[in-house]
Amino acid sequence: MPKNSSSHTAVMYAAEFNPNPEVITALLKAGADANTKNRFGMTALMYAAKVTKNPEVIITLLKAGADTKVKDRDGNTALDYTDVNDNLAGTDALKQLEEASK
């Protein structure tokens, strides 16, 4: 899948700006890799953990095999980014992410 100048993929943009699990699923079925990193070392799961307003995006990425142990260039994992996203507090998505991160 193509990347832009920051090496963002379509699935990263969808995870960050279009919190629709159906869009994420379609991109993954079309060959997008949930674990591709951009130049900052971030993955779609990290972007979703950081900003999504729809926790189902995280569940969709986890079901697609998103690796919760991947670290960005600063050493952060997707779970680390959940600290800044109040939309995930108390959700099943957060619980699944925590469990998958063990």
N, C-alpha and C positions, 0 to 999 in steps of 0.2 A: 504494500500500500504506500502511496506517495506521502511525503512529508513536506511541510512548508519550511521556510528559512530557519525557524526555531526548532525544526524537526518534530513538530506536532503532527500527529496523524488524525485522520477523521474521527476515529474512536475516542481520541483524547478530547477533541473539540466537543464531541457529543456528550461525553461524560462531564465536561465542564460547563457547557452552555446550553445543552438541550437535554434536560433530565428526563428523557423518554426511554424506558427500557426496550421498547420495540425498535427504536432507531439503533441502539447499541447492539441488539440482537441481529438486526439486518446487516450491520457493518461487520460483525463477527462472522456471520454466515458467508459474507462476501469475501472473506479472507483476511480481515483485520486481525492483528495479533494483540491481545489484551495486555501482553507483557512488553511491548515495544517501549523503549525509553526515548525521551527527547534529549536535547543537549544539556538539560538540567538534571537528567537522570530520573525524571518523573514518568510515571505510567498513567494510564487512564484511571486505574483504581485510586491512585494518589490524588488526582484531580477531583474525582468523585468524592473521595473522603474529605477533601478540603472544602468543597463548595456546593455539592449537590443539595437541592431542595427536595429531591425525591430519593429516599433511601433504597428504593427498588433497583436503582442503577447499580448500587454496590452489590446487591444480591445477584443481579444479572451478570456482572463481571466475575464474581466469585464462582458462579456456576459454570462460567466459560473458562475457568482455569486461571484467573488472574492470581499471580503469585504475591502473597501478602508479605513475604520476607524480603522482597526486593527493596534496596535502599537507594535513595536519590544521592546526588553528589555531596549533600550535607549529612548523610547518614540517617535520614528520616525514612520511615516506612509509611505505608498508607494509614496504619493505625495511629501513628504520630500526628497525622494531619487531622484526625477526627476531633482533636482538642479545640480546633477553631471553628468547627461546624456544629452549631446548636441544633440544626435540623436532624441530627442523628441521635441526640440524647434519648436513651430509653427505647430505641428501635430494635427490631429483630435484625436489621442490617448491621448495626453496631455489634450486637451479640455474635452474629455470624463471623464478622470480621475479627473480633477478639478471639473467638474460638479457632479460626483458621490461622491466626497469627502465633498460636502457641507452639 
